[in-house]
Amino acid sequence: MLADALTASAIARRLGISVATVHKHVESLYRKLGTRDRVSTVLRAQEMGLLPRRGGR
């Protein structure tokens, strides 16, 4: 959902969890992937094969 540029609020609504829980999970992703923001997290996940690349790359 980060790759789809959804806000934490939108992610929380879709998953039926709190915004705080979304933030905790995103922080965990940053730590595990060694990133500091959403864009670099999505790019790193694509590089690692965790997410498909978009845009014909």
C-alpha positions in Angstrom: 0.0 0.0 0.0 3.0 2.3 0.4 3.8 1.6 -3.2 0.3 2.8 -4.1 1.0 6.1 -2.2 -1.7 5.5 0.3 -1.6 7.6 3.5 -1.4 6.0 6.9 -5.0 6.8 7.4 -6.1 5.2 4.2 -4.0 2.1 5.0 -5.5 1.9 8.5 -9.0 2.1 7.1 -8.4 -0.6 4.5 -6.9 -3.0 7.1 -9.2 -2.1 9.9 -6.3 -1.1 12.2 -5.3 2.1 13.9 -3.1 4.7 12.3 -0.6 4.2 15.1 -0.3 0.6 14.2 0.3 1.5 10.6 3.1 3.9 11.7 4.7 1.2 13.8 4.7 -1.2 10.8 6.2 1.4 8.5 8.9 2.2 11.1 9.7 -1.5 11.2 10.0 -1.6 7.4 12.3 1.4 7.5 14.5 -0.3 10.1 14.6 -3.7 8.3 15.3 -2.2 4.9 17.7 0.4 6.1 15.6 3.3 4.7 14.3 6.6 6.0 11.3 7.5 3.9 8.5 5.9 1.9 10.0 6.4 -1.6 13.3 4.8 -0.7 11.5 2.0 1.1 9.4 1.2 -1.9 12.5 1.4 -4.2 14.5 -0.8 -1.9 11.7 -3.4 -1.7 11.6 -3.5 -5.5 15.4 -3.9 -5.7 15.1 -6.8 -3.3 12.4 -8.4 -5.3 9.8 -7.9 -2.5 7.6 -5.8 -4.8 7.2 -5.8 -8.5 8.7 -3.0 -10.4 6.3 -0.6 -12.1 6.6 1.5 -15.2 8.1 -1.1 -17.5 11.4 -1.4 -15.7 
